[in-house]
């Protein structure tokens, strides 16, 4: 008689846990050094976090902020629903509208396409962190918004663009901002606002 263990179906070779460990999501969820703690995978030596919530600390607008997130939580969700920073907008999950644009280490990204865990150890700046910047003032002076829903994303995108191209021409501005969409069609005023900042030389 065969040993009963030979009659058992093979142990499932690919568990959900294995999948999470091997997937891109798990790679993104891998502990990113300081700033991630809490329910980190219990196994000794494992650097995989989740799928349960973990505690993280983020540097947002120069302040250290604490949050509890699942590995799948986006940066946009943390900003809006845990930090009450509602400037970045959930207009498009894939970032195609530019509505959730924030700066990550000075570079514009769509917060809806970045995991909160990916922002650990990096500098996040939102439109709320641009208080006193000439860009939002130029939007106001030029009526660069109607409903205003796209405006925070535009303002952040403009700031990032001018940081790299402080003397940009109108054509360069139009090309540089083509990742942001305004359903109200205030493009002419937005471009004029950016030109004002360029001409004013006060963005420097
Ligand atoms: S001002 Fe309404 S979408 Fe741009």
Boltz pocket constraint, residues with backbone or C-beta under 6 A from the ligand:
constraints:
  - pocket:
      binder: B
      contacts: [[A, 144], [A, 145], [A, 146], [A, 147], [A, 148], [A, 149], [A, 150], [A, 151], [A, 181], [A, 182], [A, 183], [A, 184], [A, 185], [A, 186]]
      max_distance: 6.0
